[in-house]
Amino acid sequence: MTSALFSPLTLRPALPGELTLRNRLWVSPLCQYTVVEQDGVPTDWHLVHLGSFARGGAGLVVAEATAVVPEGRISPHDTGIWNDAQVAAWRRVTDFIHTQGAAAGIQLAHAGRKASVYPEWGAMSTGASGSGTVPVELGGWQTVSASAIAFEGYAEPVALDAQGIHDLVTAFATAARRSVEAGFDLVEIHAAHGYLLHQFLSPLSNRRDDEWGGSLENRARLLLDIVRAVRAAVDVPILVRFSASDWVDDDWLAAHDLADSGLAGWNEHDTAIVAAWAQDAGADLFDISSGGLVRARIEVGPGYQVPFAETVSREGDVLVNAVGLITEPAQAEEIVASGRADAVMMGREFMRDPHAALRFARALGVEVDGVPVGTPPQYRRAYR
């Protein structure tokens, strides 16, 4: 059977850094909060965790949100890419991914006002436990954001000044260079899920009155400067992850005393405009998710975020991938075959089954001699 999902996709064709991915079924960045030493160095857990997806047939495996500076970590147990020890440790991971025929990506991130929180599992390696922001005396740090507006339940951040913003652009570019040294085939700039770049994009969290606030052009300035700096630093493909909606409505605004403020949440139409600008600045594909900026009610269901990807692709005239409760072979195939998105990323489904790509290939009839395409030689006898 011919499958759109299992057809190759080439990013940056005929340009420096051209990359052909063996299929269009990819692994989303999945935060693990598992760096026990709190030094940002990935561990054997990351090698096995990410390597299993490559062995299982995924076309692209994207490593979790990885901080470009120590204070950009979501939790003290996050991975980083700001020093040589981290580069060396990541190289073990990318080398293995490549042996399995997959490409390796890394999500470059800064959590902003959502940084310095307890790991999702609740306790740190020091024994400290809790929820929300980790106090400085227990290993936390002062957070930063576009404006001094706290995420609900977290400590108040400090608004970044001009020098801090310029330093951040440099940090992303430096992290991108280190990522290439570590063997990654592409980088993804994290501008979604309520983290720092999303905090600059949305008027709900960005109340600045300088060159980084107010108009859409100003709120997008930091992201676009980072894309340009990363493009100048590396030739590999650049992805940008966006949240295409803050999921706020009039009721939410009224409940937060913003009904008469003139403010509105970030939406898919703004995302499409900024994605087109980012493409002009050097980005190659856009990873379209949603939510995370504020605590809002999100109506979820199978493929619930795919329409956002469709809108961004159509209005921005850009390549996109879709995410969000994509769990079935026929569902993923339809999304790509119909042109609703150029690729699909899955997270929870790959965690449930690291060989999901092989399972999808078999279900769609994408086999060679009765063996799903992409099956490692050591596993082929499982299908005979």
ABEGO torsion letter per residue (X at the ends): XBBAAABBBBBGBGBBGBBBBABABBBBBBBAGABAAGAGBBBAAAAAAAAAAAAAGBABBBBBBBBABAAABABAABBBAABAAAAAAAAAAAAAAAAAGBBBBBBBBBAEAABGBBBAAGBBAAGBBEBEBBBAAAGBBBBBBABBBBBBGBBBBBBBBAAAAAAAAAAAAAAAAAAAAAGBABBBBBABGGBAAAAAABAAABABABAABEBAAAAAAAAAAAAAAAAAABABBBBBBBBABAGBBAAAAAAAGAAAAGBBBBBAAAAAAAAAAAAAAGBABBBBBBEGABBBBBBBBBGAAAAAAAAAAAAAGBBBBBBGGBABAAAAAAAAAAGABABBBBAAAAAABAAAAAAAAAAAGBBBGGBBBGBBAAAAAAAX
